[in-house]
Amino acid sequence: MTDAQPYRFRHAVEVRFKDIDIGGHAHHSHALVYFEEARAAYWREVVGRSGLEDIDYILAEATIRWHQRVLWPARLDVALRVPLLARKHFVMEYLVSSPAGVPLVSGSTIQVMYDYQVGASKRVPEDVRAAIAARDGPFGAGGRWGPPEGAGTRGGPAGGGTSGDKP
């Protein structure tokens, strides 16, 4: 995770009784549900897309790390940030904390923009890119969070090379 980048979006999620397994804590699969609820809220509130037809990405990868048990009842704080905004995909990182601010679960997901009618990936639309950059930017070299390449230096980037999947 990109520790220097702040989490600028937060979403509250209730631990439901149905989340609890025989061990007395939330089943391991529910971390993905908590991530999904925060991701959907981000898409509505930040990107401005609220309908089912407005979800034009697919979830390509997810990672989860458990730090402590998630207990019921609780109202969790799910913090979300976008550390990478590339041409056709973006990464979201999550930090789920207890009401006392104790980290419980962290992880990340990779979303790929997708045209369901064509059946293929597509570029991140400019309005989506602008909304994400306004909340989670700036994005520099290769779409990674941080100052734009060459910002604050004389003569631009060192080495003059290119970097992977530029926005």
Buried (B, 14 or more C-beta within 10 A) or exposed (E): BBEEBEBEBBBEBEBEEEBBEEEEBBBEEBBBBBBBBBBBBBBEBBBEBEEEEEBBBEBEEBEBEBBEEBBBEBEBBBBBBBBBBBBBBBBBBBBBBBEEEEEBBBBBBBBBBBEEEEEEBBBBEEEBBEBBBEBBBEBBBBBBBBEEBEEEEEEEBEEEEEEEEEB
